[in-house]
Amino acid sequence: MKIYADRFPTALRQLLTDLLVVAWVYAAIRFALWLHDLVQKLAVPGQKLEGAGGGLADNLADAGGKVGRVPLVGDELTGPFNKAAEAARAVAEAGRDQQELVGQLALALSIAVLVFPLGLVLFGWLPLRVRWMRRAGAAKALATAPAGRDLLALRALAGQPLGRLTRIAPDVAEAWRRGDDATVDALAALELRRLGLRAGR
């Protein structure tokens, strides 16, 4: 006998919760990536600064090398070009530092916006999901054990709403005490359905 009634609400609730969690994590990651890309745009001036400074330093060094080949005064004329090239390299270095700082800021902000949503999943939803899986696994194992049906029936008597219990039998506790197979099966099935499981015999 397969019992499907009242199983779908619990299973559907679990499925919807799982889908919402997946959507929540996906949205959080997408937002973090978007924020990272947005902050990284602040590094564009640093890239231009590094490129301009590096290019200028190379040109000045090249010009200084050519001037240095002038007889007699070449060495004296090279000094200003070398100093200007060093200043240009300092500008390029500042551009690299700015890019590094922006990269660190982008990474830090991305991680910061992920902490809260992923923390809710890891410390809120995941423990509840694991606990449900353990309970469902234990109940499924009980359903196949010799005395498992009786224990599941007892849990149903202790935890199920009275309206559901009285639909099984007018005096469901008495029927369970005398070991009525139909009542025990119905109670065990009711407890399994509460966990979103099927009962089978």
Buried (B, 14 or more C-beta within 10 A) or exposed (E): EEBEEEBEEBBEEBEEBEEEBEEBBEEBBEBBEEBBEEBBEBBEEBBEBBEBBBEBBBBBBEBBEEBBEEEEEBEEBBEEBBEBBEEBBEBBBBBBEBBEEBBEBBBEBBEEBBEEBBEBBEEEBEEEBEEBEEEBEEBBEBBEEEEBBBBBBBBBBEEBEEEBBEEBBEEBEEBBEEEBEEBBBBBBBBBBBBBBBBBEE
